[in-house]
Amino acid sequence: MKRLLSISFFLVTCIILNAQKMENALTPRRQGLAVIAALEAKGDQAALKAAIPEALENGLTVSEAKEALSHLYAYTGFPRSLNALGTLKSVLESRQAAGIKDDPGKEADPLPAGYDALRQGTAVQTRLTGQPFNYGFAPATDYYLKAHLFGDIFARNNLSYADREIVTVSAISALPGCEPQLTAHVSGARNMGVSDEELRALPALLEEKVGLAEAQRLRGAMANVLGDTHEDVRTVDFTVWPKGAPNSAYAQYFTGNSYLAPMEGGLANVTFEPGCRNNWHIHHKQVQVLICVAGQGWYQEWGKPAVKMTPGTVIAIPAEVKHWHGAAKDSWFQHLTYLTSAQEGASNEWLEPVSDEHYLSL
């Protein structure tokens, strides 16, 4: 018995230590760099305005914040970079007016006399890509990459090479359609000194602070580079239809996690994570209406084939019909719902769960 207890204690301790290791893989300062970079690329100025103070309070200096947002013009364009720098300026002015003193940090050292940007940039690019790189198709672009981006910008030493790649990877995660570049920079980040543990900590951070789509995009790129298991999942934009709070009051009647956002006029927006569905159930003496607004899901009546739900699908469920609804296994799903034509004594009857065997056969 004592030996079993000792083994159990050892296993629990290992689990806790591993969890702490993953949680602490990215320093608070680098977490701040990643979040503000992704929000810059996403163009979400409101979220960026809220994220900047947290980053500054977690060890990011003013100089480093400016440098990260300036660095990104080469990846996201001047419009997004300048918008983000304007937001940073506004935040700093507000904090200064409130008597908050932020660490100004160290400015980049001047480049030495006779600095050869093309030569140095070529060496930096070779290190990042792991091999000599020449873009002969567009020689001017090849020169800009080597001499300006990897020569001039990367030479500014108020951010390390690893810092710059965390900034770059996080930003490209927020740019749909740039997956090949994202995969290349995940690989480049490793070459520039970013650890695999730090990379693996990024998606969860982006999911919490930036968005699910950005996190999933990065998970896909990391799977290509690190060989991690990743199942491509369709995401939804929670800035269009709110995700809401965990649907704890009805959690016992759901397989998987769902979220509820009450809305005006008796409407509710229900969000289902991939694979989540509610139990078979019946609405007695009332009609339920479902309107799919995002993602992909299923609706099924007892004894009938399942119906795929995509944005715009509307289903009116007659009273006394046994049914269930929920997300597809590879997609988040949101539907609006309301009850109508209620008669006296209207109620809901919750029944058995939808079995995995039945659900996975769809």
C-alpha positions as CSV (number, residue, x, y, z in Angstrom):
1,M,0.0,0.0,0.0
2,K,2.8,2.4,0.9
3,R,4.5,1.6,-2.3
4,L,1.4,2.3,-4.3
5,L,0.9,5.6,-2.5
6,S,4.5,6.6,-3.3
7,I,4.1,5.7,-6.9
8,S,0.8,7.7,-7.1
9,F,2.5,10.7,-5.4
10,F,5.4,10.5,-7.9
11,L,3.1,10.4,-10.9
12,V,1.0,13.3,-9.6
13,T,4.1,15.3,-8.9
14,C,5.4,14.6,-12.5
15,I,2.1,15.7,-14.0
16,I,2.1,19.0,-12.0
17,L,5.8,19.7,-12.9
18,N,5.1,19.0,-16.5
19,A,2.1,21.3,-16.5
20,Q,4.1,24.0,-14.8
21,K,6.8,23.6,-17.4
22,M,4.4,24.0,-20.2
23,E,2.7,27.0,-18.5
24,N,6.0,28.7,-18.0
25,A,7.6,27.9,-21.4
26,L,7.0,31.4,-22.6
27,T,8.0,34.2,-20.2
28,P,5.4,36.8,-19.5
29,R,7.4,39.3,-21.6
30,R,7.4,37.0,-24.6
31,Q,3.7,36.3,-24.1
32,G,3.2,40.0,-24.4
33,L,5.2,40.2,-27.6
34,A,3.2,37.4,-29.1
35,V,-0.2,38.8,-28.2
36,I,0.4,42.4,-29.4
37,A,2.0,41.0,-32.6
38,A,-1.1,38.9,-33.4
39,L,-3.5,41.7,-32.6
40,E,-1.5,44.1,-34.8
41,A,-1.8,41.7,-37.7
42,K,-5.5,41.0,-37.0
43,G,-6.1,44.8,-36.9
44,D,-8.0,44.6,-33.7
45,Q,-7.2,47.9,-32.1
46,A,-9.6,47.6,-29.2
47,A,-8.1,44.3,-28.1
48,L,-4.6,45.7,-28.7
49,K,-5.4,48.7,-26.5
50,A,-6.2,46.3,-23.7
51,A,-3.3,44.0,-24.3
52,I,-0.5,46.6,-24.3
53,P,-0.8,47.6,-20.6
54,E,-0.7,43.9,-19.6
55,A,2.4,43.4,-21.7
56,L,4.1,46.5,-20.2
57,E,3.3,45.4,-16.7
58,N,4.7,41.9,-17.5
59,G,8.2,43.1,-18.4
60,L,8.0,44.4,-22.0
61,T,9.7,47.8,-22.3
62,V,8.4,50.7,-24.4
63,S,11.4,50.3,-26.7
64,E,10.6,46.6,-27.3
65,A,6.9,47.3,-27.9
66,K,7.8,50.0,-30.5
67,E,10.3,47.7,-32.1
68,A,8.0,44.8,-32.4
69,L,5.2,46.8,-34.1
70,S,7.8,48.5,-36.4
71,H,9.3,45.2,-37.3
72,L,6.0,44.0,-38.4
73,Y,5.6,46.5,-41.2
74,A,7.7,44.1,-43.3
75,Y,5.2,41.3,-42.7
76,T,1.8,43.0,-42.3
77,G,2.3,46.3,-44.2
78,F,2.6,49.9,-43.1
79,P,-1.1,50.4,-42.5
80,R,-1.4,47.8,-39.8
81,S,2.0,48.7,-38.3
82,L,1.2,52.4,-38.1
83,N,-2.3,51.8,-36.7
84,A,-0.8,49.7,-34.0
85,L,1.9,52.2,-33.2
86,G,-0.8,54.9,-32.9
87,T,-2.6,52.7,-30.4
88,L,0.6,52.2,-28.5
89,K,1.2,55.9,-28.4
90,S,-2.3,56.6,-27.1
91,V,-1.9,54.0,-24.4
92,L,1.4,55.3,-23.3
93,E,0.1,58.9,-23.1
94,S,-2.9,57.7,-21.0
95,R,-0.7,55.8,-18.6
96,Q,1.7,58.8,-18.3
97,A,-1.2,61.1,-17.5
98,A,-2.3,58.6,-14.8
99,G,1.1,58.7,-13.2
100,I,2.2,55.3,-14.5
101,K,5.9,55.1,-15.3
102,D,6.7,52.5,-17.9
103,D,10.2,51.2,-18.4
104,P,11.5,53.0,-21.5
105,G,14.0,50.2,-22.2
106,K,17.2,50.3,-24.3
107,E,17.1,51.7,-27.8
108,A,18.9,49.8,-30.6
109,D,22.6,50.5,-30.9
110,P,23.7,52.5,-34.0
111,L,25.1,50.3,-36.8
112,P,28.9,50.4,-37.1
113,A,30.6,52.4,-39.9
114,G,30.8,50.5,-43.1
115,Y,28.1,48.1,-42.1
116,D,27.3,45.8,-45.0
117,A,23.5,45.2,-44.8
118,L,23.4,42.8,-47.8
119,R,26.2,40.6,-46.5
120,Q,24.9,40.5,-42.9
121,G,21.4,40.0,-44.1
122,T,22.4,37.1,-46.3
123,A,24.0,35.4,-43.3
124,V,21.0,36.0,-41.1
125,Q,18.6,34.7,-43.8
126,T,20.7,31.6,-44.3
127,R,20.6,30.9,-40.6
128,L,16.8,31.3,-40.4
129,T,16.0,29.2,-43.5
130,G,18.8,26.6,-42.7
131,Q,20.2,26.9,-46.2
132,P,21.3,29.6,-48.7
133,F,18.3,31.3,-50.2
134,N,18.1,33.2,-53.5
135,Y,14.8,34.4,-54.9
136,G,16.0,34.6,-58.6
137,F,12.4,35.0,-59.8
138,A,12.3,38.5,-58.4
139,P,15.8,39.8,-57.8
140,A,14.6,43.1,-56.3
141,T,12.5,41.3,-53.7
142,D,15.5,39.1,-53.0
143,Y,17.6,42.2,-52.3
144,Y,14.9,43.8,-50.1
145,L,14.7,40.6,-48.0
146,K,18.4,40.3,-47.5
147,A,19.6,43.9,-47.2
148,H,16.6,45.5,-45.6
149,L,14.6,42.9,-43.6
150,F,17.4,40.6,-42.5
151,G,20.1,43.2,-42.8
152,D,18.8,46.5,-41.5
153,I,15.8,45.4,-39.4
154,F,17.2,42.2,-37.8
155,A,20.4,44.2,-37.0
156,R,18.5,46.3,-34.5
157,N,19.5,44.7,-31.2
158,N,16.7,45.9,-28.9
159,L,15.0,42.6,-29.8
160,S,16.8,39.3,-30.2
161,Y,16.4,37.1,-33.3
162,A,14.3,34.7,-31.2
163,D,12.1,37.6,-30.1
164,R,11.6,38.7,-33.7
165,E,10.6,35.2,-34.8
166,I,8.0,34.9,-31.9
167,V,6.6,38.3,-33.1
168,T,6.6,37.1,-36.8
169,V,5.1,33.7,-36.1
170,S,2.3,35.2,-34.0
171,A,1.5,37.9,-36.5
172,I,1.4,35.5,-39.5
173,S,-0.9,33.3,-37.5
174,A,-3.5,36.1,-37.8
175,L,-3.1,36.4,-41.6
176,P,-5.5,34.0,-43.4
177,G,-4.0,32.5,-46.6
178,C,-0.4,32.8,-45.5
179,E,0.0,29.3,-44.2
180,P,3.1,28.5,-46.3
181,Q,4.9,31.5,-44.8
182,L,3.7,30.6,-41.3
183,T,5.1,27.1,-41.6
184,A,8.4,28.5,-42.9
185,H,8.7,30.8,-39.9
186,V,7.8,28.1,-37.4
187,S,10.8,26.3,-38.7
188,G,12.9,29.5,-38.8
189,A,12.0,30.3,-35.2
190,R,13.6,27.0,-34.1
191,N,16.7,28.0,-36.1
192,M,16.8,31.4,-34.3
193,G,16.7,29.9,-30.8
194,V,13.0,29.6,-30.0
195,S,12.5,26.3,-28.2
196,D,9.9,23.7,-29.1
197,E,8.3,24.2,-25.7
198,E,7.9,27.9,-26.4
199,L,6.4,27.2,-29.8
200,R,3.9,24.7,-28.3
201,A,2.8,27.2,-25.7
202,L,1.9,29.8,-28.4
203,P,-1.4,28.4,-29.7
204,A,-3.1,28.2,-26.3
205,L,-2.0,31.8,-25.6
206,L,-3.4,33.0,-29.0
207,E,-6.6,31.1,-28.4
208,E,-7.1,32.8,-25.1
209,K,-6.0,36.3,-26.0
210,V,-6.5,36.7,-29.8
211,G,-8.8,34.1,-31.3
212,L,-9.5,30.5,-32.1
213,A,-8.9,30.8,-35.8
214,E,-5.4,32.2,-35.2
215,A,-4.5,29.4,-32.8
216,Q,-5.8,26.7,-35.1
217,R,-3.8,28.2,-38.0
218,L,-0.6,28.0,-35.9
219,R,-1.4,24.5,-34.7
220,G,-1.6,23.3,-38.3
221,A,1.8,24.9,-39.2
222,M,3.4,23.5,-36.1
223,A,2.1,20.0,-37.0
224,N,3.9,20.3,-40.3
225,V,7.2,21.2,-38.6
226,L,7.1,19.4,-35.3
227,G,5.2,16.4,-36.3
228,D,2.5,16.9,-33.6
229,T,-0.9,15.4,-34.2
230,H,-3.3,18.0,-35.5
231,E,-6.9,17.6,-36.8
232,D,-8.0,20.5,-38.9
233,V,-11.0,22.1,-37.4
234,R,-13.3,24.7,-38.9
235,T,-13.5,27.8,-36.6
236,V,-15.9,30.6,-36.2
237,D,-15.4,34.3,-35.6
238,F,-16.7,35.1,-32.1
239,T,-16.6,38.8,-32.8
240,V,-19.6,38.3,-35.2
241,W,-21.8,36.1,-32.9
242,P,-20.7,36.0,-29.2
243,K,-19.5,32.8,-27.7
244,G,-21.0,33.5,-24.3
245,A,-20.3,31.8,-21.0
246,P,-20.0,28.0,-20.4
247,N,-23.5,26.5,-20.5
248,S,-23.1,25.1,-17.0
249,A,-26.8,24.9,-16.2
250,Y,-27.4,22.4,-19.0
251,A,-24.0,20.8,-19.1
252,Q,-25.4,17.5,-17.8
253,Y,-27.5,17.2,-21.0
254,F,-24.6,17.8,-23.4
255,T,-21.7,15.7,-24.6
256,G,-18.7,18.1,-24.8
257,N,-18.6,21.8,-24.1
258,S,-21.3,24.3,-25.1
259,Y,-21.6,28.0,-24.4
260,L,-24.7,30.3,-24.1
261,A,-25.1,33.9,-25.0
262,P,-28.6,35.3,-24.1
263,M,-29.7,37.9,-26.6
264,E,-32.6,40.3,-27.0
265,G,-36.2,39.2,-27.8
266,G,-35.9,35.8,-26.2
267,L,-33.2,34.7,-28.5
268,A,-30.1,32.7,-27.3
269,N,-26.9,32.0,-29.2
270,V,-25.6,28.6,-28.5
271,T,-22.0,27.7,-29.4
272,F,-20.9,24.1,-29.6
273,E,-17.2,23.0,-29.7
274,P,-16.3,20.4,-32.3
275,G,-18.0,17.1,-31.4
276,C,-20.4,18.6,-28.9
277,R,-24.1,17.7,-29.1
278,N,-27.0,17.7,-26.8
279,N,-29.0,14.7,-25.6
280,W,-32.1,13.4,-27.4
281,H,-34.9,15.6,-26.1
282,I,-38.5,16.6,-26.6
283,H,-40.2,20.0,-26.4
284,H,-43.7,19.4,-25.1
285,K,-46.4,21.8,-26.2
286,Q,-44.0,24.3,-27.8
287,V,-42.0,24.7,-31.0
288,Q,-38.3,25.3,-31.1
289,V,-36.6,27.2,-34.0
290,L,-32.9,26.8,-34.8
291,I,-31.0,29.2,-37.1
292,C,-27.4,28.3,-37.9
293,V,-25.2,31.4,-38.0
294,A,-21.7,30.0,-38.1
295,G,-19.8,26.7,-38.5
296,Q,-21.3,23.4,-39.3
297,G,-23.6,21.1,-37.3
298,W,-26.3,18.4,-37.4
299,Y,-30.0,18.2,-36.6
300,Q,-31.8,14.9,-36.4
301,E,-35.2,13.7,-35.6
302,W,-35.8,10.2,-34.2
303,G,-36.1,7.6,-37.0
304,K,-35.0,10.1,-39.7
305,P,-31.7,10.9,-41.4
306,A,-29.6,13.6,-39.9
307,V,-29.7,17.1,-41.6
308,K,-26.5,19.1,-42.0
309,M,-26.7,22.6,-40.7
310,T,-24.7,25.4,-42.3
311,P,-25.0,29.2,-42.0
312,G,-28.6,30.2,-43.1
313,T,-30.2,26.8,-42.3
314,V,-33.4,27.3,-40.4
315,I,-35.3,24.4,-38.8
316,A,-38.6,24.6,-36.9
317,I,-38.9,21.6,-34.6
318,P,-42.6,20.6,-34.0
319,A,-43.8,19.9,-30.5
320,E,-43.5,16.3,-29.2
321,V,-40.7,15.4,-31.7
322,K,-37.7,13.6,-30.2
323,H,-34.5,15.1,-31.6
324,W,-31.0,16.3,-31.0
325,H,-28.6,18.9,-32.5
326,G,-25.0,19.8,-32.2
327,A,-21.6,20.5,-34.0
328,A,-19.9,18.4,-36.6
329,K,-16.9,16.6,-35.3
330,D,-14.5,18.8,-37.2
331,S,-16.2,22.2,-36.8
332,W,-17.3,24.7,-34.2
333,F,-21.0,25.4,-34.6
334,Q,-23.3,28.3,-33.6
335,H,-27.1,28.5,-33.8
336,L,-29.7,31.0,-32.6
337,T,-32.6,29.4,-30.9
338,Y,-36.0,30.4,-29.5
339,L,-39.2,28.8,-28.4
340,T,-42.6,29.8,-29.9
341,S,-46.2,28.6,-30.0
342,A,-46.0,27.7,-26.4
343,Q,-49.2,26.2,-24.8
344,E,-50.1,25.9,-21.1
345,G,-47.9,23.3,-19.5
346,A,-45.0,23.6,-22.0
347,S,-41.8,21.9,-20.9
348,N,-38.6,20.2,-22.0
349,E,-37.9,16.5,-21.5
350,W,-34.2,15.5,-21.6
351,L,-33.5,11.9,-22.7
352,E,-30.5,9.6,-23.4
353,P,-27.2,10.9,-24.9
354,V,-26.5,10.5,-28.6
355,S,-24.0,7.6,-28.6
356,D,-20.5,8.0,-30.0
357,E,-21.2,5.1,-32.4
358,H,-24.3,6.9,-33.8
359,Y,-22.7,10.3,-33.9
360,L,-19.4,9.2,-35.6
361,S,-21.4,7.4,-38.3
362,L,-22.8,10.6,-39.6
